[in-house]
């Protein structure tokens, strides 16, 4: 599973729901009068459209001042007073996203969709909140709706493909990712994810073609180096895999997936001591990483460096590793 690419998606793509999506929404906007909202200075009897603008302006002023909690309070009151106003729902949802309250944000995006219009942007935002709150089925529904509303936007099938893959819908994920590269040929994440899928299916030539595209577009991204090296290792080319991984940063080399693959490639070349020493160095550089400590213990056991293996396993146990007791038992402790 391409976990790193999913992280890149989450970090690199913002929700496209802006406070500029303004103006009263719904049949009653601009015609019906309502009461005031505390904190936003809306006098009683002001038309709904004008009241909504006043609330949004008040919330924006708080956001500019760094007072997101206060903005959230104002918008929450606004939503309770004018529940059928989509601009208020969207602004409140956006503020909740900024406050890391995705479940509440989802409820507001869903209410905004119910009010209408059901734009691709709002469907996408709702889908992303569903994904963050571990409701992948709902995320897929919203991403499909976003894609239907705006079929020319490559972000929607990109997110859709990632969730489909995580749910085991591999053929559907392939179709979504192919849609992305057709819409946006420079999208390295889509090319790289397709390469990882083909690698999982042992279609190595296809995998190499696709990872070549990702590497060309983003030559410094370690994830693409990792996938290419895995393909080369599967092709029994450990020397070439190691050459690919020479460009990794020191921080990347200390991560489990990279350290393990480097060790496996050295082992394929008969360089067991070098393989083990690399994993041990990675573990020593990240002493609070229980998984790396376990990995080091396993590799040390393979070459009968038992005392060192025990020390690594004990450290992993202190860090809460579930595997540590099993490893220690195998080491005679």
C-alpha positions in Angstrom: 0.0 0.0 0.0 1.3 3.4 -1.0 0.9 5.0 2.4 3.4 7.8 1.7 1.5 8.9 -1.4 -1.7 9.1 0.6 0.1 11.3 3.1 1.3 13.5 0.3 -2.3 13.9 -0.9 -3.5 14.8 2.6 -0.7 17.4 3.0 -0.6 18.8 -0.5 -4.2 19.4 -1.5 -6.4 21.9 0.3 -10.1 21.8 0.5 -11.6 24.2 -2.1 -14.4 25.7 0.0 -14.0 29.4 0.3 -15.7 32.1 2.3 -16.0 33.9 -1.0 -18.8 31.5 -1.9 -21.2 34.0 -0.6 -24.6 35.4 -1.1 -27.9 34.2 0.3 -29.0 30.7 -0.8 -32.5 29.2 -0.8 -35.9 30.4 -1.8 -36.2 32.7 1.2 -32.9 34.6 0.8 -33.3 38.3 0.6 -37.0 38.2 1.2 -37.5 37.0 4.8 -36.5 38.8 7.9 -34.9 37.3 10.9 -33.6 38.0 14.4 -30.1 39.1 15.4 -27.1 36.9 16.1 -25.1 37.6 19.3 -21.5 38.7 18.5 -22.2 39.7 14.9 -24.2 42.9 15.5 -27.2 42.0 13.4 -30.2 44.1 14.4 -33.6 42.5 14.5 -35.7 42.9 11.4 -32.7 42.9 9.0 -33.4 41.0 5.7 -31.8 37.5 5.7 -29.4 38.2 2.9 -28.0 41.2 4.7 -27.8 39.4 8.0 -25.9 36.5 6.5 -23.4 39.0 5.0 -23.0 40.6 8.4 -22.3 37.3 10.1 -19.8 36.2 7.5 -18.0 39.5 7.7 -17.8 39.2 11.5 -16.5 35.7 11.2 -13.9 36.7 8.7 -12.7 39.5 10.9 -12.2 37.0 13.8 -10.3 34.7 11.4 -8.0 37.4 10.3 -7.3 38.2 13.9 -6.4 34.6 14.6 -9.6 34.0 16.6 -10.9 30.9 15.0 -12.8 29.6 18.0 -14.7 32.9 18.2 -15.3 32.8 14.5 -16.7 29.3 15.0 -19.0 30.5 17.7 -20.3 33.3 15.6 -20.9 31.0 12.6 -22.5 28.3 14.9 -25.0 30.9 16.1 -25.6 32.0 12.6 -26.4 28.5 11.4 -28.8 28.0 14.3 -30.6 31.2 13.4 -30.5 30.8 9.7 -30.3 27.0 9.1 -31.2 27.1 5.5 -28.4 29.4 4.4 -25.8 27.5 2.5 -23.0 30.2 2.7 -23.2 30.0 6.5 -23.0 26.2 6.5 -20.0 26.3 4.2 -18.2 29.0 6.2 -18.9 27.2 9.5 -17.6 23.9 8.0 -14.4 25.5 6.8 -13.8 27.0 10.2 -14.4 23.6 11.8 -11.8 22.1 9.4 -9.3 24.6 10.5 -10.0 23.7 14.1 -9.4 20.0 13.4 -13.0 19.0 14.0 -13.7 16.9 10.9 -16.8 15.0 12.1 -18.6 18.3 12.9 -17.4 19.8 9.6 -18.8 16.8 7.7 -22.2 17.4 9.2 -22.1 21.0 8.0 -21.0 20.1 4.5 -23.7 17.5 4.4 -26.3 20.1 5.4 -24.9 22.5 2.8 -25.3 19.8 0.1 -28.9 19.2 1.3 -29.7 22.9 0.9 -28.0 23.1 -2.5 -26.5 23.7 -4.9 -24.5 20.4 -4.8 -21.2 21.6 -6.2 -18.2 19.4 -6.9 -16.2 21.4 -4.4 -18.6 20.8 -1.6 -19.0 17.1 -2.4 -15.2 16.8 -2.4 -15.0 18.6 1.0 -17.6 16.3 2.5 -15.8 13.3 1.1 -12.5 14.4 2.6 -14.1 14.8 6.0 -15.7 11.4 5.7 -12.3 10.0 4.9 -10.7 11.7 7.8 -13.3 10.2 10.1 -12.8 6.7 8.7 -16.0 6.4 6.7 -14.6 5.3 3.4 -17.9 4.3 1.9 -19.3 7.8 2.4 -16.0 9.3 1.1 -16.4 7.2 -2.1 -20.0 8.4 -2.6 -19.1 12.0 -2.2 -16.0 11.8 -4.5 -18.0 10.1 -7.2 -20.6 12.9 -6.9 -17.8 15.5 -7.1 -16.4 13.9 -10.2 -19.9 13.8 -11.8 -20.5 17.4 -11.0 -17.1 18.5 -12.3 -15.7 15.8 -14.6 -12.7 17.9 -15.7 -11.1 18.2 -12.2 -8.3 15.7 -11.7 -8.3 16.1 -7.9 -11.6 14.3 -7.5 -10.7 11.0 -9.2 -7.2 11.1 -7.5 -8.8 11.1 -4.1 -11.4 8.6 -5.2 -8.7 6.2 -6.6 -6.8 6.3 -3.3 -9.9 5.4 -1.2 -11.0 2.8 -3.7 -7.6 1.1 -3.4 -7.6 1.2 0.3 -11.0 -0.5 0.3 -9.7 -3.3 -2.1 -11.6 -1.9 -5.1 -8.4 -2.2 -7.2 -10.0 -2.2 -10.7 -12.1 0.8 -9.8 -9.0 2.5 -8.4 -7.1 1.8 -11.7 -9.9 3.4 -13.7 -9.9 6.5 -11.5 -6.1 6.9 -11.6 -6.1 6.5 -15.4 -8.7 9.2 -15.5 -6.3 11.4 -13.5 -3.3 11.0 -15.8 -5.5 11.6 -18.9 -6.8 14.9 -17.3 -3.4 15.8 -15.8 -0.4 14.0 -17.3 2.0 15.8 -14.9 0.3 14.2 -11.8 3.2 12.2 -10.3 1.0 10.8 -7.5 -1.3 9.1 -10.0 1.6 7.6 -12.0 3.3 6.4 -8.8 0.2 4.9 -7.4 -0.5 3.0 -10.6 3.1 1.8 -10.6 2.6 0.5 -7.0 -0.6 -1.3 -8.0 1.1 -3.0 -11.0 4.0 -4.0 -8.7 1.5 -5.6 -6.4 0.1 -7.6 -9.3 3.7 -8.5 -10.4 3.3 -6.7 -13.8 6.8 -5.4 -13.5 7.2 -3.9 -17.0 4.0 -1.8 -16.6 5.1 -0.9 -13.0 8.5 0.3 -14.3 6.9 2.4 -17.1 4.6 4.1 -14.6 7.2 4.7 -11.9 9.5 6.2 -14.6 6.8 8.9 -15.2 6.6 9.7 -11.5 10.4 9.8 -11.1 10.7 12.1 -14.2 8.1 14.5 -12.7 9.4 14.4 -9.1 12.9 13.0 -9.1 13.6 13.9 -5.4 10.6 12.2 -3.9 11.8 9.2 -1.9 8.5 7.3 -2.3 9.1 7.0 -6.0 12.7 5.8 -5.4 11.3 3.2 -3.1 8.9 1.8 -5.6 11.4 1.7 -8.4 13.9 -0.1 -6.1 11.2 -2.6 -5.2 10.5 -3.3 -8.8 14.3 -3.7 -9.5 14.6 -6.1 -6.5 11.7 -8.1 -7.8 13.5 -8.3 -11.1 16.5 -9.7 -9.3 18.6 -6.5 -9.9 19.7 -5.6 -6.3 22.7 -3.6 -7.6 20.5 -1.3 -9.6 18.0 -1.0 -6.7 20.8 0.1 -4.4 21.9 2.7 -6.9 18.4 4.1 -7.0 18.4 4.4 -3.2 21.7 6.1 -3.0 19.8 9.4 -3.6 17.8 8.9 -0.4 18.2 11.5 2.4 19.6 10.3 5.8 16.2 10.9 7.3 14.6 8.5 4.8 17.3 5.9 5.3 16.2 5.8 9.0 12.6 4.9 8.1 11.7 1.2 8.3 10.5 0.6 4.8 13.7 2.1 3.3 16.1 0.5 5.8 14.5 -2.9 5.2 14.7 -2.7 1.5 18.3 -1.6 1.5 19.1 -4.5 3.8 17.3 -7.0 1.6 19.2 -5.8 -1.5 22.5 -6.2 0.3 21.4 -9.7 1.5 20.7 -10.7 -2.1 24.2 -9.8 -2.9 25.5 -12.0 -0.1 26.5 -8.9 2.0 24.8 -10.0 5.2 27.0 -8.0 7.6 26.5 -4.9 5.6 22.7 -5.5 5.5 22.5 -5.9 9.3 24.8 -3.0 10.0 22.6 -0.7 7.9 19.4 -1.7 9.8 21.2 -1.3 13.2 22.4 2.1 12.3 18.9 3.1 11.3 17.6 1.9 14.6 20.3 3.6 16.6 19.5 6.9 14.8 15.8 6.5 15.8 16.0 5.0 19.3 12.3 5.6 20.0 11.1 3.7 17.0 9.9 0.3 18.2 9.4 -1.2 14.8 13.0 -0.4 13.7 14.3 -1.9 17.0 12.4 -5.1 16.2 13.7 -5.1 12.6 17.3 -4.7 13.9 16.7 -7.6 16.3 15.5 -9.9 13.5 18.4 -9.1 11.3 21.0 -9.5 14.1 19.5 -12.9 15.0 20.1 -14.0 11.4 23.8 -13.7 11.8 23.9 -14.9 15.4 24.7 -11.6 17.1 22.4 -12.7 19.8 23.3 -10.3 22.6 22.8 -7.3 20.3 19.5 -8.8 19.1 18.3 -9.2 22.7 19.2 -5.6 23.5 17.2 -4.3 20.5 14.2 -6.6 21.4 14.3 -5.4 25.0 14.3 -1.7 23.8 11.3 -2.5 21.5 9.5 -4.1 24.5 10.1 -1.0 26.6 8.6 1.1 23.7 5.5 -1.1 23.7 6.1 -3.5 20.8 3.7 -6.4 20.6 6.3 -8.5 18.8 9.1 -8.0 21.3 8.1 -10.9 23.7 7.9 -13.3 20.8 11.4 -12.2 19.5 12.9 -12.5 23.0 11.4 -16.0 23.4 13.0 -17.0 20.2 16.3 -15.7 21.5 16.1 -17.9 24.6 14.9 -15.3 27.0 
